[in-house]
Structures are given as C-alpha cells and as structure tokens.
Amino acid sequence: MLTTHDRAIVLNELANNYAVNLQYSVAIERYKEALSLYIQLAKDKPMRYSLLIANVFTNLAMIHYACDLVNEASEFHQDALKMHKALYKENPERYGVGLACCIIDGVGYLGEHSIVLYDAKLILSKIKGNAQAQELLEEMEALQEEF
C-alpha cells in the first residue's frame, strides 16, 4: 500500500504526463488531488512540502493559461508566488531562483506589470555563483526590453 507521500508523488507524475500530452482536464484533476495530499502532509512538515505545493500551483497556472483561462491562471500563480515568498524568507540562497522564476512567469505569461522584474533582479543579484540565476538575469533584461 502506498503512503500518502507516495500517492501524492504518483498523482503529480501522472498529472505531468497528462499535461505533456495536452490532456489538460485530466492533468488538472490529478494536480488537484496531489495538491490536496501535499497540503495534508505539509501540516506536519511544512518545509518539506512547501516547494512541491508551489510547483503544483505553478503547473496549474500554466495549464489554465494554456487553456485561455487567464483569471484562474492568475489565481494559481498568486498562490505559487505566496509559497515561493515564504520559502525565500526561510532560505533566500536556496529558494531565490524559484521566487524569481515565479515573478518572471507572472510578467511573461500573465501580463503582470514589468516593474516587478526589479524585485526578481534584486533577488537574483544576491545569489552568487549560480548559473541559473545568471541565465534568469539575462532573460529578465530581454523581457524588460520588450516592455
């Protein structure tokens, strides 16, 4: 018998597979099932499951965006952003890139005001020796030129 943790992981992986195959309605159902389990597990171990919860919110936001459901996508994005901010507060070095990615997604996909890119830039500038942080800084400069 699978543990709650294992069931959540399996549901999340199934959702990922459905999303890749553009079966969005089933992917959404599986993500929501996984999310429910992750939230239940986070009650006892919040730091262990917070990033997984944030990632599910991000995936739900992207699927809703792909389905042209911008309001729903924005709501899930805001949930992901809250989670990433909480994680960043606990450990800026470890979670800064994730928060910056979430901020960039909001501008790039959901039309949030580009001024928030300065927040992402500040976060990333504090992370030294991280190739992904440098890549994101370059991506942000390109986005700022568009806006």
C-alpha positions in Angstrom: 0.0 0.0 0.0 1.3 3.5 -0.9 1.9 6.1 1.7 0.2 9.5 1.4 3.5 10.9 0.3 3.9 8.3 -2.4 0.4 8.7 -3.6 1.0 12.5 -3.9 4.1 11.9 -5.9 2.4 9.4 -8.2 -0.5 11.7 -8.8 1.8 14.6 -9.5 3.8 12.5 -12.0 0.6 11.3 -13.7 -0.5 15.0 -14.0 2.8 15.9 -15.5 2.4 13.1 -18.1 -1.2 14.2 -18.9 -0.1 17.8 -19.3 2.7 16.9 -21.6 0.2 15.0 -23.7 -2.1 18.0 -23.7 -4.8 16.2 -21.8 -5.3 19.2 -19.6 -8.6 18.4 -17.9 -7.2 15.1 -16.5 -3.9 16.8 -15.6 -5.8 19.4 -13.6 -7.8 16.7 -11.7 -4.6 14.9 -10.9 -2.7 18.0 -9.9 -5.6 19.0 -7.6 -5.6 15.5 -6.0 -1.8 15.7 -5.5 -2.1 19.2 -4.1 -4.7 18.1 -1.5 -2.4 15.4 -0.3 0.7 17.7 -0.2 -1.3 20.2 1.8 -2.3 17.5 4.2 1.3 16.4 4.5 2.6 20.0 5.0 0.6 20.3 8.2 3.3 18.1 9.9 6.3 19.0 7.7 5.7 22.4 6.0 9.3 22.9 4.8 9.4 19.5 3.2 6.2 20.0 1.1 6.0 23.8 0.5 8.1 23.7 -2.6 6.1 20.8 -4.0 2.9 22.7 -3.3 4.3 25.8 -5.0 5.3 23.8 -8.1 1.8 22.3 -8.3 0.3 25.8 -8.2 2.7 26.9 -10.9 1.7 23.9 -13.1 -2.0 24.6 -12.6 -1.4 28.2 -13.5 0.4 27.2 -16.7 -2.3 24.7 -17.8 -5.1 27.3 -17.1 -3.1 29.8 -19.1 -2.7 27.3 -22.0 -6.5 26.8 -21.9 -7.0 30.6 -22.1 -8.4 30.7 -18.6 -6.4 33.7 -17.5 -8.3 34.5 -14.3 -7.8 31.0 -13.0 -4.2 31.0 -14.1 -3.6 34.3 -12.3 -5.2 32.9 -9.1 -2.9 29.8 -9.1 0.1 32.0 -10.0 -0.6 34.2 -6.9 -0.8 31.1 -4.8 2.5 29.9 -6.1 4.0 33.3 -5.6 2.9 33.3 -1.9 4.5 29.9 -1.4 7.8 31.0 -3.1 7.9 34.1 -1.0 7.5 32.2 2.2 10.2 29.7 1.1 12.5 32.6 0.2 12.0 34.2 3.6 13.2 30.9 5.2 16.3 30.4 2.9 17.0 33.1 0.3 20.0 31.4 -1.2 18.2 28.1 -1.7 14.8 29.5 -2.9 15.7 32.8 -4.6 15.8 31.3 -8.1 12.4 29.7 -7.6 10.9 33.0 -6.5 12.5 34.9 -9.3 11.2 32.3 -11.9 7.7 32.8 -10.5 7.9 36.5 -10.7 9.2 36.3 -14.3 6.3 33.9 -15.2 3.8 36.4 -14.0 5.2 39.1 -16.3 6.0 36.8 -19.2 2.7 34.8 -19.3 0.1 36.6 -17.2 0.8 40.2 -18.2 1.8 41.4 -14.7 3.5 44.8 -14.7 7.1 44.6 -15.6 8.1 46.7 -12.7 8.1 43.5 -10.5 11.1 42.3 -12.6 13.2 44.7 -10.4 12.3 42.6 -7.4 13.4 39.4 -9.3 16.6 41.2 -10.3 17.4 42.2 -6.8 16.7 38.6 -5.5 18.9 37.1 -8.2 21.7 39.6 -7.8 22.2 38.4 -4.2 22.8 34.8 -5.4 26.4 34.4 -6.3 28.0 31.6 -8.4 24.7 30.2 -9.7 24.4 29.7 -13.5 20.6 29.6 -13.4 20.5 32.9 -11.6 22.7 34.5 -14.2 20.6 33.0 -17.0 17.4 34.4 -15.4 19.0 37.8 -15.1 19.6 37.8 -18.9 16.1 36.6 -19.5 14.7 39.5 -17.4 16.8 42.0 -19.4 15.2 40.7 -22.6 11.7 41.0 -21.0 12.4 44.5 -19.8 13.4 45.5 -23.4 10.0 44.2 -24.7 8.1 46.2 -22.2 
